[in-house]
Amino acid sequence: MWFAASAHALKCELVYSSDMGSVNEIETAVSKLSRQELLAFRDWFSGFDAAAWDKQFEEDVAAGHLDALADEAIRDLREGRCRDL
C-alpha cells in the first residue's frame, strides 16, 4: 500500500513502496482511494507541494535567479511607475 490514512484524524502517513515508481502506478493507486482516504491524501499533497515550491523558490533566490526582477521592481517603484492596489 502506498499510503495509509487515519480514519479518526484524516491524517496521512506516506509509506513508499519501491514497486510503485511510475506516475501511472501512483494515479491508479490514488484512483482506488476511498473518499476519506482521498481527502487525507489531498491534504497531505497540498502541504507537500507547497513545501516543494517554497524550497525551489528559496533556492532560486539564493542563487540570484530573481535579482533582475527585484531590481526592475525597485527601479519602477523609485521612478513612480507603481500604484497602490
Secondary structure as UniProt FT lines:
FT   STRAND          3..5
FT   TURN            7..9
FT   STRAND          12..14
FT   TURN            18..19
FT   HELIX           23..31
FT   HELIX           35..62
FT   TURN            63..66
FT   HELIX           67..78
FT   TURN            79..80
//
